[in-house]
Amino acid sequence: MHNDSLADIAATHLATKTGWEPLLDKALTREALEAYIATHVARMLRESPEPLMQLLYRLDVAEHHLHDALKLGNNEAAATYLAQHIVARELQKAETRRRYRDTR
């Protein structure tokens, strides 16, 4: 079994996909990752919503999560909501990659 936590794997994958600075915290938690992503998502919601929509598509986050977030009417709440779903999806993909890698 590989020693990297799923949160570390997800953070690395996100950094690759987004171009955001990778989180190099040795004790990275899901909550810390969500907070980090929420900061970026909030900025994108304010400054450039279209690239955010493209990013959510590339990250394979269900479109209805974006619609649900926008209904919240508050950028911070929407960013937190989307960050939770981004992390959930990235963790799901990391677990799938880990499971596939470990069965070889």
C-alpha positions in Angstrom: 0.0 0.0 0.0 1.3 3.5 -0.9 2.0 5.8 2.0 0.5 9.0 0.6 -2.9 9.9 2.0 -5.8 10.3 -0.4 -5.9 14.0 0.5 -2.3 14.4 -0.6 -3.0 12.5 -3.8 -6.1 14.6 -4.5 -4.2 17.9 -3.7 -1.4 16.9 -6.2 -3.9 16.0 -8.9 -5.7 19.3 -8.3 -2.5 21.3 -8.5 -1.8 19.6 -11.9 -5.2 20.2 -13.3 -5.6 23.8 -12.0 -2.2 25.3 -12.0 -2.7 26.3 -8.4 0.2 26.1 -6.0 0.3 22.6 -4.5 -0.3 22.2 -0.8 2.8 20.6 0.8 1.4 20.2 4.3 2.6 16.9 5.8 -0.6 16.4 7.7 -3.0 17.6 5.0 -6.6 17.1 6.0 -9.8 17.1 4.0 -10.9 20.2 5.8 -7.7 22.1 5.0 -7.9 21.0 1.3 -11.5 22.2 1.2 -10.6 25.6 2.7 -7.7 26.0 0.3 -9.9 25.2 -2.7 -12.8 27.4 -1.4 -10.4 30.4 -1.5 -9.6 29.8 -5.1 -13.2 29.1 -6.0 -14.5 32.3 -4.3 -11.9 34.3 -6.3 -13.0 32.6 -9.5 -16.7 33.2 -8.7 -15.9 36.9 -8.3 -13.5 37.5 -11.1 -14.0 34.8 -13.7 -17.0 32.4 -13.5 -16.6 31.0 -17.0 -13.2 29.5 -16.3 -14.6 28.1 -13.0 -17.3 26.3 -15.0 -14.7 24.9 -17.4 -12.6 23.8 -14.4 -15.6 22.0 -12.8 -16.2 20.2 -16.1 -12.5 19.1 -16.3 -12.6 17.9 -12.7 -15.8 16.0 -13.4 -17.9 17.7 -10.8 -21.6 17.2 -11.5 -23.2 20.3 -13.1 -26.1 20.2 -10.6 -23.6 21.0 -7.8 -22.7 24.3 -9.6 -26.4 25.2 -9.9 -27.1 24.3 -6.3 -24.1 26.5 -5.2 -25.3 29.5 -7.2 -28.7 29.2 -5.6 -27.1 29.8 -2.2 -26.7 33.5 -3.3 -23.6 34.0 -1.3 -20.1 33.7 -2.9 -18.5 32.4 0.3 -21.2 29.7 0.9 -21.1 28.8 -2.8 -17.3 28.5 -2.8 -17.4 26.3 0.3 -20.1 24.1 -1.2 -18.3 23.7 -4.5 -15.0 23.0 -2.7 -16.6 20.2 -0.7 -17.8 18.6 -3.9 -14.5 19.1 -5.7 -12.7 17.4 -2.9 -15.2 14.6 -2.7 -14.8 13.9 -6.4 -11.0 14.1 -6.3 -10.9 11.7 -3.3 -13.2 9.4 -5.1 -10.9 9.4 -8.2 -7.8 9.0 -6.0 -9.3 6.0 -4.3 -10.1 4.5 -7.6 -6.6 5.1 -8.9 -5.1 3.6 -5.7 -7.4 0.6 -5.9 -6.4 0.0 -9.5 -2.7 0.5 -8.8 -2.8 -1.9 -5.8 -4.4 -4.7 -7.8 -1.6 -4.8 -10.4 
